[in-house]
Structures are given as structure tokens and as C-alpha cells.
Amino acid sequence: MAKKAKEKVEEKPVIKKKKKTSEEITIEKRLIALYSLQQIDSQIDKIRIVRGELPLEVQDLEDEIVGLETRINNYKEETDSLKVQVADKENAMKESDTMIKKYEKQQMNVRNNREYDSLSKEIEFQSLEIQLNEKRIKETKFKLDTIKEEIDKSDEILTERKGDLAAKKAELDDIVADTKKEESDLIAKSEKNQDYIEDRLKTAYQRIRKNARNGLAVVQIERDACGGCFNKIPPQSQLDIRMHKKIIVCEYCGRILVDEEIGTLVNKDN
């Protein structure tokens, strides 16, 4: 009897499981990495939605403050330059005045009318130079006053914007503090998952995410339809998706499609 039982065990056929090729395994791993990346990025999106428009408002205020500071610095540099011009013109006026006194003194000792007329012309020329410099100094000082008003206005706006920025940053910091660690961990996981995805596929993923209204680039099949646009997926395409032998995209919205098994594997790992 023992002999017969032994023979019976030996006669039992061995059923071998079909092994996946290295290429199929690689594609399956890519699909897992892609869906996992989508899940992580969606969580990051939710965290950032909570922050609303605050990061953009902070960035806009920072940019405006930099612009105001640059404008004020430019005004100050222009002010310094104009003050130098005023000083130069004032010095030129003093020189002209000195020359006039010199020529007037020389007129007292001229020997003929020709020398007297020549000195008179020099005095007239220097007098015109004084008048011209006086006019330019007046114009420059008016410009300096205008620039000072602009600096005062810009300083006032700058102070207000810095106050707004401090308030917005405090508000944003409070929100970020609650989610900072979670977001950092998710970003690290996202970067790690990207290492398993080739550049071409990664670029396609980012492009689809950017164009998708809800940021979904990789979706599961739900009730024989695309989980992104909800259009029906042909039976043959569904079969190909379940085989994990190639990457299939929705013919309507272009999203990458995965089956429930990929979702289960990702959720299990997470």
C-alpha cells in the first residue's frame, strides 16, 4: 500500500506558474512607481491647496518690495549725481565772478578802446555763464525736490508693503508649520519614486499633470471607464492594462491608466 501511495504522488503533474519576463517586470515596476508618484503628488497638492493663494501673495509682495527698494536706490544715486552737478555749477559761478572782478580791475588800466572792448566782452561772457548756471541750478534743484517727493512716496509704500508681507508670512508660516514635516516626507518619497521612472516618461507625467484640471496624470479604471475623464475604455484596452506589459493611455484625455491590482500594490507598500 505504501508503495502504491508513493507511486501516486510521483505521478501527480507539477503545474508551473508562468514567469514574467524582465521587460514585463520593468513595465510593471514603472506603473507602480507612476501610480505611487501620483498618489504622493496628490497628497502634496492637497497640502498646498490648504495654503491657498498665500504663497503667491507673499511672492508678489517680495517682488514689489525688491522693485521699490531698487527704485529708491536709483533715485538716491540720481540725487547724489544731481547734487554734484549743482556743486560744480556753483563753483563755476564763483570762478566766473572772480574772472569778472579781475577783468573789471584790468579795465582800469587799459591803454586803448580795443583792450577795453575786449575785456567788456569777457565780462559779458562770464555774466552770461553765471546766468546760465543759475538757471541750470534752479532746474536741477526743482528736479531734486521732485525726486525727494518720489522717494518719500516710495518709502511710505515700502513700509506698508513690508507690514503686509510680515502679516502674510506669519499667516503662511502658521499653515506651513502644521504640514511642513508631512510635506517634506512626501517630497522625499516623490523624488525617490522618480528615480524609477525614465526621463521621457517623467516628462510625459509632468506634462499631463500640468494640463489636467485636478492634477491627475495616472488614474485607475473605474467601472470600465477612465478614472480621469470617465469615458468608457474598450475591452481589449482593459485587457492590455491588466496584463501590465505596456503603458496604456486614455484615448480621450491622455492620462496613464492602471488597473486595480497596481492600486492595491501601491496601497499595500504605503
Secondary structure, DSSP 8 states (H G I E B T S, - for coil): -HHHHHHHHHHS---------HHHHHHHHHHHHHHHHHHHHHHHHHHHHHHTTHHHHHHHHHHHHHHHHHHHHHHHHHHHHHHHHHHHHHHHHHHHHHHHHHHHHHHTT-SSHHHHHHHHHHHHHHHHHHHHHHHHHHHHHHHHHHHHHHHHHHHHHHHHHHHHHHHHHHHHHHHHHHHHHHHHHHHHHHHHHHTTS-HHHHHHHHHHHHHSTT--SEEEEETTEETTT--B--HHHHHHHHHTSS-EE-TTT--EEE-HHHHHHHHHH-
